[in-house]
Amino acid sequence: MLLSHEIDVLVVESQATMRAQLRNMLTSIGIEAPQFAVSATMAMRRLRAQRYDLVLCEYNLGEGQDGQHLLEDLRQHQIIPLDTLFVMITAERNYERVTSACELVPNDYILKPLTAETLRVRLLRAFEKRDAFLPAWQLMKIGDPVGAIAYCRIARDEHPQYLVDFMRLQAELHAGIGQIAEAETLYREILSARPIPWASLGLARMLVLKKAWVEAEHILTELLARHDRFIEAYELLASLHEATGHSQEACAALQRATELSPYRITRLRRLGELALNAGDAGAAARSLADAVERGKYSEFRDPEDHVRLLQAQLALHKLDEARDTLGDLERSMARHPKGELCTAIGGALIQAHQHDHTASRQSMLTALRNPGRLRELSVGLRQDLLKACYDQQMSDEGTELLADLLRTAGDDRTLESTRAALRSRGLDHLSREVEAKVQAEVKSLVTTGAQKAHAGDFDGAVAEMMNAARKMPGNPHVLFNAALALLRHIENRGWNEAFATQARTLIDRAQRIAPANPRLAAITEFMHDLMKRFGIGPTRTAPKAR
């Protein structure tokens, strides 16, 4: 059986001779017009512009790029959907390394040397497996993870050859809607049959969410003893150490992950931030310099990397290098949305280091003049800016920044680290006062929305709560209540696809902030019930609202 000529295929391969061979093979098995990309960057652009059924990617793409990095970027940034197959072509010497060291794996690996017949058989097998999972992915796509879980339970019996894969997807879906206990049970069930590395990692993730630190660390330590190239396990161990206040151990774990995979900008950035917070400015400077350099060739560069590098250089009293970093930031990132803001912050840091407090204050005021743009900064950099305000005797600006930070980043870790930053400056009272003010704002907004809904003013409740969500986009309590207002509107006024989409977005944001929040499962199940009631599914069009 040949593959359908209607399959859209992108081949990612840097070598011209191999591209020609793959073109001939694909043509011989029915795929008439494959498209090609010669680098990860070109592949990223093509995949942003067009949907493909299959990505056939060489592992080694040259210039520090590899197919595994490309896959991670594509999946983590949701550039390709789950039903786009990603098949890796790799030499045997790379196969063991990539399969043992990665949680996020391709749909299949094909080892070199390969023939057209091998390619045909493996691709047919991959599409057959995709078809088994497609109903679950379609339910996930329309925002019905509860329905996808139900399908996984049925599919485990209908497709026993994919039993473990469906259990894995089911566990991930449970975790995604805050059902941590259910996910934990599934991971333990998988592990009772055989010691699969990704299942151990999944179990450790659930334990970290439960703050069962000792058992999670024990599982990760044992996992890494057996699979010492499992990068995601080192990353989770680093997060665990950071959460439990062991910054040096966190740096060591992440350093090992970086040694195994030295080209991932997000990992280099994270290591630099950890080292900077741990007081190891030298290690921070090395890692952040790499992040800045790698960022020149990346789709995901961030001007904050320059600011962090500049901070490390100032900590090492390398003023000239810090000035060079600021200059590079001005030249290379001027058009980035955060470029001007980060330049002002970097300038303020250098001026403060030189004890030019007048100039530093002016640069700080420039940075603070656009609160909306400030919200695009990472929480860590906003906290540094907050500390700089109080260090520069800019208490009014600092208090305003503090209130906005608490409104927009309401997770427990941010709250605790912000309190610690203020405590170190003798400002405990200020932290308590601003927190109480923000909590009162939250209560007032939520109460007003609830009163409108109770009175039958569902339009007013939605307007009130969506306004609250715009004011406090990082407060999970507000996000849950805004989503609930939208769903109550649908419940009482009929299906509204725009409101459903907004509710999904709010629930997703709340999940990222508070993944173990008990309200997450309840509101997701409520949405599932509404979708069933109004007949919404992957193959059904939404009825018009009454």
Salt bridges, closest charged atoms under 4 A:
ASP53 OD1 - ARG51 NH1 3.09
GLU58 OE1 - LYS112 NZ 2.60
ASP66 OD2 - HIS69 ND1 3.34
GLU72 OE1 - ARG264 NE 3.14
ASP73 OD1 - ARG264 NH1 2.60
ASP83 OD2 - ARG51 NH2 3.31
GLU103 OE1 - ARG205 NH2 2.73
ASP108 OD1 - ARG122 NH2 2.88
GLU117 OE2 - ARG120 NH2 2.75
ASP131 OD1 - ARG130 NH2 3.50
ASP144 OD1 - HIS528 ND1 2.71
ASP165 OD1 - LYS129 NZ 3.41
GLU172 OE2 - ARG168 NE 3.31
GLU184 OE2 - ARG188 NH2 2.97
GLU184 OE1 - LYS210 NZ 2.89
GLU189 OE2 - ARG156 NH2 3.81
GLU215 OE2 - ARG188 NH2 2.88
GLU222 OE2 - HIS218 NE2 3.30
GLU235 OE2 - ARG267 NE 2.68
GLU242 OE1 - ARG270 NH2 2.25
GLU242 OE1 - ARG413 NH1 3.63
GLU259 OE1 - ARG256 NH1 3.70
GLU273 OE1 - ARG270 NH1 3.44
GLU293 OE1 - LYS296 NZ 3.26
GLU299 OE2 - ARG45 NE 3.88
GLU299 OE1 - ARG48 NE 3.41
ASP302 OD1 - LYS338 NZ 3.23
GLU304 OE2 - LYS338 NZ 2.98
ASP305 OD1 - ARG269 NE 2.63
ASP320 OD1 - ARG323 NH1 3.28
ASP328 OD2 - HIS306 NE2 2.71
GLU340 OE2 - ARG369 NH2 3.05
GLU376 OE2 - ARG373 NH1 2.72
ASP384 OD2 - ARG308 NH1 2.38
ASP384 OD1 - LYS387 NZ 3.28
ASP391 OD1 - ARG425 NE 3.00
ASP404 OD1 - ARG375 NH2 2.70
ASP404 OD2 - ARG382 NH2 3.52
GLU416 OE1 - ARG419 NH1 3.58
GLU416 OE2 - ARG423 NH2 3.52
ASP428 OD2 - ARG423 NE 3.58
GLU435 OE2 - ARG419 NE 2.76
GLU441 OE1 - ARG407 NE 2.90
ASP459 OD1 - HIS489 NE2 2.62
ASP459 OD2 - ARG493 NH1 3.48
GLU491 OE1 - ARG488 NH1 2.98
GLU497 OE2 - ARG504 NH1 3.44
